[in-house]
Amino acid sequence: MTPATNGLTFLWNDGSTGEHQNIVAKDLGIGTFPIWAMAMNNEHCYVKDSMLLTIDISDVIEMENHFSMASVYPNPVKNGFYLDLEEHEIIEFISLYGNTGQIYLNTKPFTYPYFDVSYLAPGLYVLKLKTNKQSAVFQIIKY
């Protein structure tokens, strides 16, 4: 471990030894991850601390395909929405997440192109779509 300017050395759970740790959500993905760090001084006294880092779907929206030809309408949504795809495009999987990561839909849909969401509370939701041609993510506002 290399000493920092203050005489402390650091060790992070990923093996890095820098004074600071940058965590990139897209590198980890969605989930809960243990993060720990240890700091040691010149007398070999050390302290170790840890935390659980939770990354939910809203943290990775910008990492997805920005060039989707699919569209969701209307948006904002009151009772349901339509999903418009390219010709000959087939949905392989669809997921709908709440703003805290709870999953409301995670299946191959049977009601395409209309999806009823009248049972959901008003709020922001994330729709992940996987087709035979693309993967895309949409933010849906339910009112």
N, C-alpha and C positions, 0 to 999 in steps of 0.2 A: 504494500500500500504506500502511496506517495503522500507525504505530509502536505497539508494545505498551508496557506500563509499564516494561520493562527496556531500552527504546531499540531493540529489534529489530523488524523488520517481517517478516511471513511471507507466503508465497504457496504455496498448495496446488494439486495437479494439477487440482482442479475449479474453480479460479479464486478460491476464497475466500481471505480474508486474515486470518482470526482466529488467535489464538495457539494454539488447540487445534482439532483436526479430529474431529468425531464421524462415525463411519461406521456407517450403518444397513444391516444385511445384507439386509433385505427390499427396499431400494431398488436394490441392486446385483444381487441374484439369485445363483444358483449359478454358481461358476466361480472363476477366478484373475484378479486385477485388479492392475495396477501402481499403486502409490500413491507420490507423491513430494512433497516439501516443500522449500522454500528459505527460509532465514533470512538477513536482511541487517541489518548494523549501520549506525550513522550515517555511518561512513566508507565506505560502499558495499562493504565486504567481505562476502562471502556464502559460505554453505555450502549444498550441496544433497545430499539423501539420498533413497533410494528403497527400497521393499520390494515384495514380491509378497504380496498378501492373498488367501488361499484360503477361500472360503465353501463348505461342503459342505451336504448336505441336512439334516443334523441342526440346522443353524443356523436353518432356516426353517420348522420344523415348526409353530410357533405362528402362523405367518402364514396358514395354510391355513384352509379352511372348518371351523368348529367344530360345525356343525349337521348333519353328515352323518347320513343315515338308514341308510347302509350299515354293516355290521359284519363283523368278522373273528373267527372262532372255530375251534378253541380258541386261546387266547393266554395263556400261552406255548405254543409249538408244538414238537412233537417231530419229526414226519415231514412234516406238511402242514397246511394250514388251508383252511377254507371261507370264501367270501365271500358274504354275504347282502345282497341288494339289494332295493329296492322293486319292486313289481309293474310290469312293462313297462319296467324300467330296463335299458339295454344298455351293456355295457362298450365303450368306444371305445379305451381305452389303459390299460395297467397297467405300472408300473415298480417294481422292487425294488432298493433300494440298501443297501450295507453301511455301517457306521458311519464309514468313511473316504471314502465317496463312490463306491466301486466299484459298477458296475451289474451286477446278476445277471439281471435280466429287464427288458425294455424293448420291449413288443410289444402287439399285440391278442391276448388270450389265447384258446387253443383248448381249455383244460381246465376252463373255468368249470363249476361253482362250486368245485371242489377244485383246490388248487395244491400240488404236491409240492415240498417244500424239504428233503427228507432229505439231499441232497448238500451243504447249507450247513453250515459250522462253527457251533457254538454262539455266540450273540452277539445284539446288537441290530441290527435291520434296519428300514428305512423303506419302506412300501408306499405309492406314489402311485397314485391311481385317478382316471380320467376317464371319466364316463358321459354319456349323453345328458341327464341331469338335474343332475349335480353334479360337483365335483372334491373329493377328500378325501385326507387323509394319515393313515396309521396307523403306529404303532410296533409292531413284531412282535419278540417275544423267542423265540429259537430255543435249545432246550436239548438 
